[in-house]
Amino acid sequence: MAGTINKVILIGHLGDEVKMYRFDEGNAVGRFPLATNETYTNRQTGERVSNTDWHNIVVRNKLAEICEKYLSKGDKVYLEGRIKNRQYEVEGQKRYTTEIHVQEMTFLTTKKELNTPTNQAGSQPAVQNNTQHTSSEDDDLPF
């Protein structure tokens, strides 16, 4: 394989509200935790086992504003993005974190959608962050 790929696909539930950070240039960053669950049956005991993994999600600019407006804790989303590792310092100690930087997102269920008296749209549209496309991604391939 000539190249490399960094792609993550997750379906999970928001663990908290979207936290927004706005900058002077008009840019915005939204952050929220996402929970994914794995459930299986232990073969020796027959007991049902459930594991939850937490992911740090980062959305930017227009996608961040849409997430802030429509998403709340407990909502289910589908997202695609890239894994990013970063380092920061707190009180002289180096800390490390792994984040998922979202490029595409689809709202699967939202509490705001369920609480509206009439749902005229029927379902939430897919939301894409198309700011990072390059000319090589726009090829006219037949598949």
C-alpha positions in Angstrom: 0.0 0.0 0.0 1.5 3.3 -1.1 -0.3 5.7 1.3 -1.7 5.8 4.7 -5.2 6.4 6.0 -6.5 7.9 9.3 -10.3 7.5 9.4 -12.7 6.8 12.3 -16.4 6.0 12.1 -18.4 6.1 15.3 -22.0 5.8 16.2 -22.7 6.8 19.8 -24.5 9.0 22.3 -23.4 12.5 23.5 -22.2 12.3 27.1 -22.7 16.1 27.7 -23.7 19.3 26.0 -21.6 20.8 23.2 -19.0 23.2 24.7 -18.3 26.1 22.3 -15.2 28.2 22.0 -15.3 31.2 19.7 -12.3 33.2 18.4 -11.8 36.7 17.1 -11.5 35.7 13.5 -15.1 34.3 13.5 -13.9 30.7 13.8 -15.5 28.3 16.4 -14.7 25.0 17.9 -17.1 22.7 19.7 -16.2 19.8 22.0 -18.2 17.0 23.5 -17.7 13.5 24.8 -19.2 10.6 22.8 -20.0 7.2 24.4 -19.9 3.9 22.3 -21.0 0.7 23.9 -20.1 -2.9 23.3 -22.2 -5.7 24.8 -21.4 -9.4 24.8 -22.1 -12.6 26.8 -19.3 -14.1 28.8 -19.0 -17.8 27.7 -17.9 -19.1 31.1 -20.5 -17.4 33.3 -23.3 -16.7 30.7 -23.4 -13.2 32.2 -24.1 -10.2 29.9 -21.1 -7.8 29.9 -21.3 -4.2 28.7 -18.3 -1.9 28.1 -18.4 1.8 27.4 -15.7 3.7 25.6 -15.5 7.5 25.7 -14.2 9.6 22.8 -13.3 13.3 22.8 -15.0 14.8 19.8 -14.0 18.1 18.1 -16.1 19.9 15.5 -15.2 23.2 13.8 -16.8 26.4 12.5 -20.3 25.9 10.8 -20.5 22.2 11.9 -19.8 23.3 15.5 -22.6 25.9 15.4 -25.0 23.3 14.0 -24.1 20.8 16.7 -24.5 23.5 19.4 -28.0 24.4 18.1 -29.4 20.9 17.6 -27.6 18.4 19.8 -27.9 17.8 23.5 -26.8 15.2 26.0 -28.0 11.7 25.1 -28.5 12.3 21.4 -27.3 9.6 19.0 -25.0 10.6 16.1 -23.1 9.0 13.3 -19.7 10.7 12.6 -16.6 10.3 10.5 -13.3 11.9 11.2 -9.6 11.6 11.9 -7.7 10.7 15.1 -5.5 13.5 16.4 -3.1 13.2 19.4 -2.1 16.4 21.1 0.0 17.4 24.1 -0.6 20.2 26.5 0.7 21.4 29.9 -1.1 21.8 33.2 0.8 23.2 36.2 4.1 22.2 34.6 2.9 18.6 33.9 2.7 17.3 30.3 -0.7 15.8 29.5 -1.7 13.9 26.4 -5.1 13.5 24.8 -6.6 11.7 21.8 -9.4 13.5 19.9 -11.6 12.7 17.0 -11.7 15.7 14.6 -15.1 15.3 12.8 -15.4 15.8 9.0 -18.9 14.4 8.5 -21.8 13.9 10.9 -25.4 12.7 10.7 -27.9 13.2 13.5 -29.6 9.9 14.2 -31.9 10.9 17.1 -32.1 14.2 18.9 -34.2 15.1 22.0 -35.2 18.3 20.3 -36.5 16.4 17.4 -38.5 14.1 19.7 -40.0 17.0 21.7 -41.4 18.9 18.8 -45.2 18.6 18.4 -45.0 18.1 14.6 -41.9 16.8 12.9 -42.3 18.2 9.4 -38.9 17.1 8.1 -39.2 13.5 9.1 -35.5 13.1 9.9 -32.4 15.1 10.4 -30.2 15.8 7.3 -26.6 14.7 7.0 -24.2 17.4 8.0 -20.8 17.7 6.3 -17.7 19.7 6.9 -16.3 20.1 3.3 -13.6 22.6 4.1 -10.8 20.1 3.8 -11.3 18.6 0.4 -8.4 18.6 -2.0 -8.4 18.3 -5.8 -7.5 14.6 -5.6 -10.7 13.9 -3.6 -12.8 15.4 -6.4 -11.9 12.8 -9.1 -14.7 11.5 -11.2 -14.4 7.8 -10.4 -17.1 5.4 -11.6 -17.3 3.7 -8.2 
